[in-house]
Amino acid sequence: MKRTALVALISTLLLTACGGDKPADNTTTTSTNNTTQTLRIATEGAYAPFNYTNNDGSLAGFDVDIANVLCAKMAVTCEINAQDWDGIIPALKTGKFDAIVSAMSVTPERSEQVSFSEPYFVNTLVFVAKNDSSFDPANADNIKSAKISAQGSTISSQWLTQTYPDVKPTLHSTLDNAFMDLGNNRSDVVISDKLPAMTWLGSELGKDFAVKGDEIDINDNFAIAVDKGNDELLAKFNQALADIKADGTYDKIVIEHFGKSMVSK
């Protein structure tokens, strides 16, 4: 599906949401008028292809498109803003945002702070190194001896340090910075979610690099986060997710961003 078709689909849903006769329930904390509620959503804006910032400052990516169609289904207005990763849960907890849609993995630690929706994406991890590198992630000694970069406070860095306690990766505030280290030979390997790694491999800096070994399935699911106790909003997200999966909208967005092979993921 062409990008214009996806934009048209989202625009139609948004117009339907804004033009309906039935007003939205008063779930959110901010309103634009008496009938249309505004849902304030946080995303990192630095995690392509899930979320990223365009040159003009606008936000785009899979998470952004998913958030927009979910808002349309819930008959609310989406207000999506970028928030740095380390501060994204604290910003939710202090009331700056109503929800997080930002490729966030469900973990026991995070579940103590936030409530998660049903999953909207299944994730795997990969190691990336130079094409001619002999690095083999199946060899534990290779992992222990390599200079590894990763984004901090992510499932990939957590899995690495939990699986290999002796490994001390260089942790960065963004995945872009981790890949920059790799591309400039300041590290040997990056561990990351698969699709952001594939996006970077398609860039000029990543052209001489490749995924090493098999992708790592750790039963990782991305979900929407809301603050503890906001059960009404959580239920609405879950219903909207079920609706866009049932009517084919979800699959269309997956195909647009990742291709048909990812529809069943």
C-alpha positions as CSV (number, residue, x, y, z in Angstrom):
1,M,0.0,0.0,0.0
2,K,1.3,3.5,-0.9
3,R,1.9,6.0,1.9
4,T,-0.8,8.3,0.5
5,A,-3.3,5.5,0.9
6,L,-2.4,5.0,4.6
7,V,-2.6,8.8,5.1
8,A,-6.0,8.8,3.5
9,L,-7.1,5.9,5.8
10,I,-6.0,7.7,8.9
11,S,-7.5,11.0,7.8
12,T,-10.9,9.2,7.2
13,L,-10.9,7.7,10.6
14,L,-10.0,11.0,12.2
15,L,-12.7,12.8,10.3
16,T,-15.2,10.2,11.4
17,A,-14.1,10.5,15.0
18,C,-14.4,14.3,15.0
19,G,-17.6,14.4,13.0
20,G,-19.7,11.8,14.9
21,D,-22.9,12.6,16.7
22,K,-21.9,10.8,19.8
23,P,-19.6,12.7,22.1
24,A,-16.5,11.0,23.6
25,D,-16.5,9.9,27.2
26,N,-14.7,12.2,29.7
27,T,-11.8,9.9,30.2
28,T,-8.9,12.2,29.5
29,T,-7.5,15.1,31.5
30,T,-7.5,17.8,28.8
31,S,-10.3,19.0,26.4
32,T,-10.4,21.2,23.4
33,N,-14.2,21.9,23.8
34,N,-17.2,20.4,25.5
35,T,-17.5,17.3,23.2
36,T,-14.0,16.5,21.9
37,Q,-11.5,15.2,24.3
38,T,-7.7,15.4,23.8
39,L,-5.6,12.4,24.6
40,R,-2.0,13.4,25.4
41,I,0.4,10.7,24.1
42,A,4.1,10.4,24.6
43,T,6.5,8.8,22.1
44,E,10.3,8.9,22.0
45,G,10.6,10.3,18.5
46,A,14.0,8.8,18.0
47,Y,13.4,5.1,17.4
48,A,12.8,4.5,13.7
49,P,10.8,2.9,12.2
50,F,8.5,2.9,15.3
51,N,8.7,6.6,16.0
52,Y,11.0,9.3,14.7
53,T,11.1,13.1,14.1
54,N,11.1,14.5,10.6
55,N,13.2,17.4,9.5
56,D,10.3,19.7,9.9
57,G,9.9,18.6,13.6
58,S,6.8,16.5,13.0
59,L,6.5,13.0,14.5
60,A,6.0,9.9,12.3
61,G,6.4,6.1,12.4
62,F,4.4,3.0,13.2
63,D,3.6,4.1,16.8
64,V,2.4,7.5,15.6
65,D,0.1,5.9,13.0
66,I,-1.2,3.4,15.5
67,A,-1.9,6.1,18.1
68,N,-3.8,8.2,15.6
69,V,-6.1,5.4,14.5
70,L,-6.7,4.3,18.1
71,C,-7.7,7.9,19.0
72,A,-10.0,7.9,16.0
73,K,-11.7,4.7,17.2
74,M,-12.1,6.2,20.7
75,A,-13.5,9.5,19.2
76,V,-10.8,11.6,20.8
77,T,-8.1,14.0,19.5
78,C,-4.6,12.8,19.6
79,E,-1.9,15.2,20.9
80,I,1.4,13.3,20.3
81,N,4.6,14.8,21.7
82,A,8.2,13.6,21.9
83,Q,9.7,12.7,25.3
84,D,13.2,11.5,26.0
85,W,13.2,7.7,26.8
86,D,14.6,7.9,30.3
87,G,11.9,10.5,31.3
88,I,8.9,8.9,29.5
89,I,7.5,6.9,32.4
90,P,8.1,9.7,35.0
91,A,6.3,12.1,32.6
92,L,3.3,9.8,32.5
93,K,3.4,9.3,36.3
94,T,3.4,13.1,36.9
95,G,0.4,13.7,34.6
96,K,2.2,15.3,31.7
97,F,0.8,12.5,29.4
98,D,-2.2,10.2,29.5
99,A,-0.5,7.3,27.7
100,I,2.8,6.1,26.1
101,V,2.8,4.6,22.6
102,S,6.5,4.2,22.0
103,A,7.6,0.6,21.2
104,M,7.6,0.0,25.0
105,S,8.3,-3.6,26.0
106,V,6.2,-5.1,28.8
107,T,8.4,-6.0,31.7
108,P,7.7,-6.9,35.3
109,E,9.6,-3.8,36.5
110,R,7.6,-1.4,34.3
111,S,4.4,-3.2,35.3
112,E,5.0,-2.1,38.8
113,Q,4.7,1.5,37.7
114,V,2.2,1.5,34.8
115,S,-0.6,-0.6,33.4
116,F,-0.2,-2.1,30.0
117,S,-2.7,-2.7,27.2
118,E,-2.9,-5.9,25.2
119,P,0.2,-6.2,23.0
120,Y,0.3,-4.4,19.6
121,F,3.6,-5.7,18.3
122,V,5.9,-8.7,18.9
123,N,9.6,-7.9,19.0
124,T,12.9,-9.8,18.6
125,L,16.5,-8.8,19.3
126,V,19.6,-8.9,17.0
127,F,23.3,-8.2,17.2
128,V,24.8,-6.0,14.5
129,A,28.5,-5.9,13.6
130,K,30.7,-5.2,10.5
131,N,30.1,-7.4,7.5
132,D,33.6,-8.9,7.8
133,S,33.5,-9.3,11.6
134,S,34.0,-12.8,13.0
135,F,31.6,-12.0,15.9
136,D,29.3,-14.9,16.6
137,P,26.6,-14.4,19.2
138,A,26.3,-18.1,19.6
139,N,29.8,-18.0,21.1
140,A,29.5,-16.6,24.7
141,D,33.2,-15.8,24.6
142,N,32.7,-13.5,21.6
143,I,30.0,-11.6,23.5
144,K,32.1,-11.3,26.7
145,S,35.1,-10.0,24.8
146,A,33.4,-7.6,22.4
147,K,32.9,-3.8,22.9
148,I,29.1,-3.7,22.9
149,S,26.9,-0.6,22.6
150,A,23.2,-0.4,23.4
151,Q,20.5,2.0,24.4
152,G,20.1,2.2,28.1
153,S,16.8,1.2,29.9
154,T,15.7,-1.0,27.0
155,I,14.8,-4.6,26.9
156,S,17.8,-5.3,24.7
157,S,20.4,-3.9,27.2
158,Q,18.6,-5.6,30.1
159,W,18.5,-8.9,28.4
160,L,22.2,-8.6,27.6
161,T,23.3,-7.8,31.1
162,Q,21.0,-10.4,32.7
163,T,22.1,-13.1,30.4
164,Y,25.8,-12.2,30.5
165,P,26.3,-10.6,33.9
166,D,30.1,-10.0,33.3
167,V,29.4,-7.9,30.1
168,K,29.4,-4.2,30.7
169,P,28.0,-2.6,27.5
170,T,28.3,1.1,26.8
171,L,24.8,2.5,27.3
172,H,23.5,5.5,25.3
173,S,20.5,7.7,25.8
174,T,19.3,6.9,22.3
175,L,19.7,4.0,19.9
176,D,21.0,6.4,17.2
177,N,23.9,7.2,19.5
178,A,24.7,3.5,20.0
179,F,24.7,3.0,16.2
180,M,26.8,6.1,15.7
181,D,29.4,4.5,18.1
182,L,29.3,1.3,16.0
183,G,29.5,3.2,12.6
184,N,32.5,5.2,13.8
185,N,34.4,2.1,15.2
186,R,34.0,3.1,18.8
187,S,32.3,-0.3,19.5
188,D,32.4,-3.7,17.9
189,V,28.7,-4.7,18.2
190,V,25.3,-3.2,18.9
191,I,22.4,-5.2,20.4
192,S,19.0,-3.8,19.5
193,D,15.4,-4.5,18.6
194,K,15.3,-6.1,15.1
195,L,13.4,-3.5,13.1
196,P,15.3,-0.4,14.2
197,A,18.5,-2.3,13.4
198,M,17.2,-3.1,9.9
199,T,16.4,0.6,9.4
200,W,19.9,1.6,10.4
201,L,21.4,-1.1,8.1
202,G,19.7,0.7,5.2
203,S,21.4,4.0,6.0
204,E,24.7,5.3,4.6
205,L,26.5,4.7,7.9
206,G,25.1,1.2,8.2
207,K,25.9,-0.1,4.7
208,D,29.0,-2.0,5.8
209,F,27.3,-3.8,8.7
210,A,25.0,-6.8,9.0
211,V,23.0,-8.8,11.5
212,K,25.1,-11.5,13.1
213,G,23.5,-14.8,14.1
214,D,19.9,-15.5,14.5
215,E,17.3,-13.1,15.8
216,I,16.7,-13.6,19.5
217,D,13.1,-14.3,20.6
218,I,12.6,-13.5,24.2
219,N,8.8,-13.3,24.1
220,D,8.9,-9.5,24.0
221,N,5.7,-7.6,23.4
222,F,5.2,-3.9,22.8
223,A,2.1,-2.4,24.5
224,I,0.5,0.9,25.4
225,A,1.2,2.2,28.9
226,V,-1.2,4.2,31.1
227,D,-0.8,5.2,34.7
228,K,-1.8,2.8,37.4
229,G,-5.5,3.1,38.2
230,N,-6.6,4.5,34.9
231,D,-8.5,1.3,34.1
232,E,-11.2,3.1,32.1
233,L,-8.7,4.5,29.6
234,L,-6.9,1.1,29.5
235,A,-10.1,-0.7,28.6
236,K,-10.8,1.8,25.8
237,F,-7.4,1.3,24.4
238,N,-7.9,-2.5,24.5
239,Q,-11.2,-2.2,22.7
240,A,-9.8,0.1,20.1
241,L,-6.9,-2.3,19.5
242,A,-9.3,-5.1,19.0
243,D,-11.4,-3.0,16.6
244,I,-8.5,-2.0,14.4
245,K,-7.3,-5.6,14.2
246,A,-10.8,-6.9,13.4
247,D,-11.5,-4.3,10.6
248,G,-8.1,-4.7,8.9
249,T,-6.7,-1.3,9.8
250,Y,-3.9,-2.7,11.9
251,D,-2.7,-5.0,9.1
252,K,-2.7,-2.1,6.6
253,I,-0.5,-0.1,8.9
254,V,1.9,-3.0,9.5
255,I,2.2,-3.6,5.7
256,E,2.9,0.1,5.1
257,H,5.7,0.2,7.6
258,F,7.2,-3.3,7.6
259,G,5.8,-5.3,4.6
260,K,3.4,-8.2,4.2
261,S,5.8,-10.7,5.9
262,M,5.2,-9.0,9.2
263,V,1.4,-9.2,9.3
264,S,1.3,-12.4,11.3
265,K,3.9,-11.2,13.8
